[in-house]
Amino acid sequence: MKTFASALLITILLSVAVYPQRPEPLPKLLSVREQQAVRESWLKKRLDTMLLPMMRQQKIEMWIVTNEEFHADPVTEYIAPPLPYNGRRDFFIFADRGGDKLDRIALVRYPEEHLKSFFEVLNPPGRETAATLKRIVEERNPKTIALNMGGTRGATNGLTHDTYNFLAETLGKDLASHFVSAAPLIVEYMDTRLPEELEHYGTAVTVTDILTRRAFSNEVITPGKTTVGDVRWWFLQQVNNLGLGVWFQPDLRVQRQNTETGKTLQFLEVAEESTVIQRGDVIHIDCGVNYLGLSTDWQKMAYVLRAGEKDVPEGLKKALTNTNRLQDALFTHIKTGAKGFEAYEATMSNMKTAGIEAMIYSHSVGNQGHALGASVDFRRPTAGAPAEPPFREGSYTSIELNTTTAVPEWGGQKVTIMMEDDAYLTKDGMKWFRPRQTAFYIIR
């Protein structure tokens, strides 16, 4: 009996050594109905308290958001209830008439109960849509009519060429001369986070983190057998099972001793799905999920132990630590009101002093994975680059960057450690939504 108990204890200890801890349980996610209610509560606050002051700040008297069947404007789900809109063309009209309330009119093909809580809803017969739209605008005679065009990002340019022509012809030459770009308004509106969103975004980040840790573990990866495609499709299946979405497919990169990893533009090349993950590989994942109209962006690193290895080589540990040092430096330079190029130049100066080969391409995150807002990016490092807003308190930033370090155990071969963690800006500086990675995930 004693021998059996001793053997059992040894088995348990070995199991704990191979699988150090059970995966953290996933947080409870809201039902579809609950999600709709939460998002509508956010919409009410935005439309009741935020949009009118923003329009006045941007000197916009009317904003027309047009949503087309099978060609939804990316702004629509954030200025109207997040529902499918299937009219040939649906119009959401916001007009400043000088009072303390904003006129809000939804000119839509199909009536929808949820719209009535936010808009005066008009459903004229299709042939009367143009005349109704013209009457609404002429009655208000705005000096400026903002349309979703003229920005530098896709989220600010939802208006199609055909719909622009429709609006110009319908409203006539005089009113069409009042058209202006809504881009500055859209950027401010979409980059302004509500305090109520923070907890739910944190939930989305937690889900992303847990799925990533599981993907980069022996639950999913068997060295010498599992392919990059196996990991990718496992991740996508888990997201689907949870009722979530992705805004891009998860990418994996593989770095291997005595093998050069190719490059696409300035970045390490994404591995082909047929690539088999081998012992000794350094692997990387880039992924993100969509939840409640919010998107995460996430990158992590793992090491596949060689036969007989019990830990990650010290040179690889130092390489990962260098990327942590880059994160620390960047955090010290992101403050409310700071410009992205200022944070970039200061951080890169720190890295030069430290002798660390670094690269930064951090960006706003929130309603989109590549959201509107401030960025810290080697492609826009100096003043005079395309104008972007300064950092706003409460805004979310994807801290995306890498360092490259020569690894002695790999004969001086350079290894790039890419990381991406979502963070938010407080009056006391940047804070992580989840603890950042400070050690390789280990695959045994």
C-alpha positions in Angstrom: 0.0 0.0 0.0 2.8 2.4 0.9 4.6 1.6 -2.4 1.4 2.3 -4.3 0.9 5.6 -2.5 4.5 6.6 -3.2 4.0 5.8 -6.9 0.8 7.8 -7.0 2.5 10.8 -5.4 5.3 10.7 -7.9 2.8 10.5 -10.8 1.0 13.5 -9.4 4.2 15.5 -9.0 5.3 14.7 -12.5 1.9 15.7 -13.8 2.2 19.0 -12.0 5.6 19.5 -13.4 4.4 19.0 -17.0 1.1 20.9 -16.6 1.9 23.4 -13.9 -1.6 24.6 -13.4 -5.1 24.2 -14.8 -6.1 26.8 -17.4 -7.9 29.8 -15.8 -11.6 29.5 -16.3 -13.2 31.7 -18.9 -15.2 34.7 -17.6 -19.0 34.6 -17.9 -20.1 36.3 -21.1 -23.3 38.1 -21.6 -26.1 36.6 -23.6 -27.1 38.2 -26.9 -30.0 39.9 -25.3 -27.9 41.2 -22.4 -25.2 42.5 -24.9 -27.9 44.4 -26.8 -29.1 46.0 -23.6 -25.6 47.0 -22.5 -24.7 48.5 -25.9 -27.9 50.4 -26.1 -27.2 51.9 -22.6 -23.8 53.1 -24.0 -25.5 54.5 -27.1 -28.0 56.4 -25.0 -25.2 58.1 -23.0 -23.3 58.9 -26.2 -26.3 60.4 -28.0 -27.7 62.2 -25.0 -24.6 63.8 -23.6 -21.6 63.5 -25.9 -22.5 64.0 -29.6 -23.9 67.5 -29.6 -20.9 69.1 -27.8 -18.6 67.2 -30.2 -20.5 68.5 -33.2 -20.3 72.0 -32.0 -16.6 71.6 -31.3 -16.1 70.5 -34.9 -18.5 73.3 -36.2 -20.9 70.7 -37.7 -24.6 71.6 -37.8 -25.8 68.4 -39.4 -24.3 64.9 -39.7 -25.8 62.4 -42.1 -24.7 58.7 -41.7 -25.9 56.6 -44.6 -26.1 52.8 -44.3 -26.4 50.7 -47.5 -27.7 47.2 -47.8 -24.8 44.7 -47.8 -22.4 47.7 -47.4 -22.8 48.8 -43.8 -21.0 52.0 -42.7 -18.5 51.1 -39.9 -19.9 53.9 -37.9 -23.6 52.8 -38.0 -23.5 50.3 -35.1 -22.1 53.0 -32.8 -24.6 55.8 -33.6 -27.7 53.6 -33.8 -28.7 50.4 -32.1 -26.4 47.6 -33.3 -28.9 45.8 -35.5 -28.9 44.6 -39.1 -30.1 47.4 -41.4 -31.4 46.1 -44.7 -32.9 49.0 -46.5 -31.5 50.0 -49.9 -30.3 53.2 -48.2 -31.0 54.1 -44.5 -30.2 57.6 -43.3 -29.4 58.6 -39.7 -29.6 62.3 -39.4 -28.3 64.4 -36.5 -29.1 68.2 -36.5 -28.1 70.9 -34.2 -31.0 73.4 -34.0 -29.4 75.6 -31.2 -31.1 74.1 -28.2 -29.8 71.7 -25.6 -31.1 68.6 -27.5 -30.0 67.1 -30.8 -32.5 66.4 -33.5 -32.2 62.7 -34.3 -34.1 61.3 -37.3 -33.9 57.8 -38.7 -35.1 57.7 -42.3 -35.3 53.9 -42.8 -36.9 51.4 -45.1 -38.0 49.0 -42.4 -39.4 50.1 -39.0 -37.5 48.7 -36.0 -38.8 48.9 -32.4 -35.3 49.6 -30.9 -34.8 52.6 -33.2 -37.7 54.4 -31.6 -35.9 54.8 -28.3 -33.2 56.9 -30.0 -34.7 58.5 -33.1 -37.8 60.0 -34.6 -38.4 57.1 -37.1 -39.7 57.9 -40.6 -40.7 55.1 -43.0 -41.8 56.7 -46.2 -42.5 54.6 -49.3 -39.3 54.0 -51.3 -40.2 56.5 -54.0 -40.7 59.2 -51.4 -37.4 58.7 -49.6 -35.5 61.3 -51.6 -38.2 63.9 -51.2 -38.4 63.3 -47.4 -34.7 63.6 -47.0 -34.7 66.9 -48.9 -37.5 68.3 -46.8 -35.7 67.4 -43.6 -32.5 69.1 -44.6 -34.2 72.1 -46.2 -36.3 72.8 -43.1 -33.1 72.9 -41.0 -30.9 74.6 -43.6 -27.6 73.7 -42.0 -24.4 75.7 -42.8 -22.4 72.5 -42.7 -23.5 68.9 -43.6 -20.9 66.3 -42.5 -20.6 63.1 -44.5 -18.5 60.1 -43.7 -15.7 60.9 -46.3 -12.4 62.6 -46.5 -10.6 60.9 -43.7 -7.3 58.9 -43.7 -8.8 55.7 -42.2 -11.5 53.3 -43.4 -13.7 53.9 -40.4 -14.1 57.5 -41.4 -14.9 56.8 -45.1 -18.0 54.7 -45.1 -19.8 56.8 -47.7 -19.8 55.3 -51.2 -19.4 57.2 -54.4 -23.0 56.3 -55.5 -24.5 57.5 -52.3 -22.5 60.8 -52.4 -24.0 61.4 -55.9 -27.5 60.5 -54.6 -27.1 63.0 -51.8 -25.8 65.7 -54.0 -28.5 65.2 -56.6 -31.3 64.9 -54.0 -30.3 68.0 -52.0 -29.4 70.2 -54.9 -26.3 72.2 -55.7 -26.7 74.8 -53.0 -27.0 72.4 -50.1 -24.3 70.1 -51.6 -21.9 73.1 -51.3 -22.3 72.7 -47.5 -20.9 69.2 -47.5 -17.8 68.7 -45.2 -15.9 65.8 -44.0 -17.2 64.1 -40.8 -13.7 62.5 -40.2 -12.6 64.8 -37.3 -16.0 64.2 -35.6 -15.8 60.4 -36.1 -12.3 60.3 -34.7 -13.3 62.1 -31.5 -16.5 60.2 -31.1 -14.9 56.8 -31.6 -11.8 57.5 -29.6 -13.7 58.6 -26.6 -14.2 55.7 -24.3 -17.0 55.5 -21.7 -16.1 54.5 -18.1 -18.8 51.8 -18.3 -17.0 50.1 -21.2 -13.8 49.4 -19.2 -15.0 46.3 -17.3 -16.4 44.7 -20.4 -13.4 45.4 -22.5 -11.4 43.8 -19.7 -13.5 40.7 -20.1 -12.8 40.6 -23.8 -9.0 40.9 -23.1 -9.3 38.1 -20.5 -10.9 35.8 -23.0 -8.2 36.6 -25.5 -5.5 35.9 -23.0 -6.9 32.6 -21.8 -7.4 31.3 -25.3 -3.9 32.3 -26.3 -2.4 30.6 -23.3 -4.3 27.4 -24.1 -3.4 27.6 -27.7 0.3 27.8 -26.7 0.3 24.8 -24.4 0.4 21.0 -24.6 -3.4 21.0 -24.7 -3.2 22.0 -28.3 0.5 21.5 -29.4 2.3 18.2 -29.7 5.8 18.9 -30.9 6.6 17.2 -34.2 3.0 16.7 -35.0 0.9 19.9 -34.6 0.9 22.3 -37.5 0.5 26.1 -37.5 -2.9 25.5 -39.2 -4.0 23.2 -36.3 -3.3 26.0 -33.8 -5.0 28.7 -36.0 -8.2 26.6 -36.5 -8.3 25.5 -32.9 -8.3 29.2 -31.9 -11.0 30.1 -34.4 -13.2 27.2 -33.3 -13.0 28.3 -29.6 -14.0 31.8 -30.6 -16.9 30.5 -32.6 -18.0 28.2 -29.7 -18.2 31.3 -27.4 -20.3 33.2 -29.8 -17.6 35.8 -30.4 -16.0 37.0 -33.6 -12.6 37.9 -34.9 -11.5 40.9 -36.9 -8.6 39.1 -38.5 -7.4 35.5 -38.6 -4.8 34.6 -36.0 -1.3 34.6 -37.4 1.6 32.4 -36.2 5.3 33.0 -36.7 8.1 30.4 -36.1 11.7 31.1 -35.4 14.1 28.2 -35.5 17.8 27.8 -34.8 20.0 27.8 -38.0 17.0 28.8 -40.0 16.3 32.3 -41.2 12.7 33.5 -40.9 11.7 35.6 -43.9 10.2 39.0 -43.8 7.1 40.6 -45.2 7.8 44.4 -45.4 9.6 45.1 -42.1 8.0 42.2 -40.1 8.8 38.6 -39.6 7.0 36.4 -42.1 3.8 34.6 -41.1 4.3 30.8 -41.1 2.4 28.7 -43.6 -0.3 26.5 -42.1 1.5 23.3 -43.1 4.5 24.2 -40.9 5.0 21.6 -38.2 5.9 23.0 -34.8 9.2 21.3 -33.7 11.2 21.1 -30.5 13.4 24.1 -30.0 11.1 26.5 -31.9 10.3 30.0 -30.7 6.6 30.5 -31.7 4.5 33.7 -31.8 0.8 34.3 -32.1 -1.1 37.5 -33.2 -4.8 37.4 -32.5 -7.9 39.3 -31.4 -11.6 38.9 -30.7 -14.7 41.0 -31.0 -17.2 41.3 -28.1 -19.8 43.9 -27.4 -18.7 46.1 -30.4 -15.1 46.1 -28.9 -12.0 44.5 -30.4 -8.9 43.2 -28.7 -5.4 42.8 -30.2 -2.9 40.4 -28.7 0.6 38.9 -29.3 2.4 36.3 -27.2 5.5 34.1 -27.3 6.2 30.5 -26.5 9.2 28.1 -26.5 9.0 24.4 -27.3 11.5 22.6 -25.0 14.1 20.4 -26.7 14.4 16.8 -25.5 16.1 16.9 -22.1 15.5 20.6 -21.5 13.8 21.7 -18.4 13.7 25.5 -19.0 14.1 28.2 -21.7 17.7 29.0 -22.7 19.0 32.1 -20.8 19.7 34.0 -24.1 16.0 33.7 -25.0 15.0 34.8 -21.6 17.1 37.9 -22.0 15.6 38.6 -25.4 12.1 38.6 -23.8 13.3 40.8 -21.0 14.5 43.3 -23.6 11.0 43.6 -24.9 9.6 44.1 -21.4 12.2 46.9 -21.0 10.8 48.5 -24.2 7.3 48.3 -22.8 8.4 50.0 -19.6 10.1 52.8 -21.5 7.1 53.4 -23.7 4.7 53.5 -20.7 6.7 56.3 -19.2 6.2 58.5 -22.2 2.5 58.0 -22.9 0.6 60.7 -21.0 -2.7 62.6 -21.6 -2.2 65.2 -24.2 1.1 63.7 -25.5 1.5 63.2 -29.3 2.5 59.8 -30.6 5.6 61.0 -32.3 6.8 62.5 -29.0 6.4 59.2 -27.2 8.1 57.4 -30.1 11.2 59.6 -30.2 11.7 59.6 -26.4 11.3 55.8 -26.2 13.6 55.1 -29.0 16.2 57.4 -27.4 16.0 55.2 -24.3 16.5 52.1 -26.3 19.5 53.5 -28.1 21.1 54.3 -24.7 20.4 50.8 -23.5 21.8 49.2 -26.7 18.5 47.5 -27.5 17.4 47.0 -31.1 13.7 48.0 -31.0 10.7 48.6 -33.1 7.4 50.2 -32.1 4.1 50.1 -33.9 1.5 50.7 -31.2 -2.0 52.0 -32.0 -5.4 52.8 -30.7 -7.7 50.0 -30.0 -11.4 49.9 -29.0 -14.3 49.8 -31.4 -11.9 48.3 -34.0 -8.7 46.4 -33.5 -6.9 49.1 -35.5 -9.0 51.9 -34.0 -9.1 55.7 -34.5 -6.9 57.6 -32.1 -3.3 58.2 -31.1 -0.5 55.9 -32.3 3.2 55.4 -31.6 4.6 54.1 -34.8 7.9 53.9 -36.6 6.1 54.7 -39.9 4.9 58.0 -38.4 7.7 59.0 -36.0 7.9 62.7 -36.5 5.8 65.9 -36.5 4.3 66.6 -39.9 3.2 63.0 -40.4 -0.6 62.5 -41.1 -2.4 64.3 -38.2 -3.6 62.1 -35.4 -5.1 63.2 -32.1 -3.1 63.3 -28.9 -3.6 60.6 -26.2 -6.9 61.0 -24.4 -7.4 60.0 -20.7 -9.5 56.8 -20.7 -8.5 55.8 -24.2 -7.2 52.2 -25.0 -3.9 51.5 -26.7 -2.5 48.3 -28.1 1.1 48.3 -27.0 2.5 46.6 -30.0 6.3 46.4 -30.4 9.3 44.1 -30.6 13.0 43.9 -29.8 15.7 41.8 -31.6 18.5 40.2 -29.6 21.5 37.9 -30.5 21.1 34.6 -28.6 24.4 32.9 -27.6 22.8 29.5 -27.4 21.8 29.9 -31.0 25.3 30.8 -32.1 24.6 34.5 -32.0 21.6 34.2 -34.2 19.1 37.0 -33.7 15.7 36.3 -32.3 12.8 38.8 -32.4 10.4 38.9 -29.5 7.1 40.5 -30.5 4.5 41.4 -27.9 1.2 43.2 -28.0 -0.9 43.9 -24.9 -4.0 46.1 -24.5 -3.7 49.0 -22.0 -5.7 52.1 -21.0 -4.6 55.6 -20.0 -5.5 56.9 -16.6 -4.6 60.2 -14.9 -1.7 58.2 -13.3 -0.4 56.8 -16.6 -0.9 53.6 -18.6 -2.3 50.5 -17.0 -2.5 46.9 -18.4 -5.8 45.2 -18.7 -4.1 41.9 -17.9 -0.6 41.3 -16.5 1.8 41.3 -19.4 3.9 38.3 -20.4 7.3 38.3 -18.6 8.3 34.7 -19.3 7.9 32.4 -22.3 4.9 30.0 -22.3 6.5 26.6 -22.3 5.4 23.7 -24.5 6.9 20.4 -23.2 
